């Protein structure tokens, strides 16, 4: 069951986990709010802050997607 769990997690791996300061809890919160990574990519700073991210995490998300 352990390896099945790992494989299950790999299916839902997103670019969000590559961002410093974004862990599983914040990733889940963002996906629940925006429904997709594409919507997160298009979100403004204010929308990310309203979602519950602190200033540093919201800036990190914007910097990551503005490469």
C-alpha angles and dihedrals in degrees: 000000000000094000092044088056091051092050091049091053091050090059091060098040110134136186088256093080090061091063114096109241096024113106133170095284095051091042090054091047092052094047092049091050100040101025095216143035090243090060090048089051090056095044121113126232091257093052091051091050092049088053090063104265119136120238095263094050093046090052090048091053092049093047092049094052095041093063 
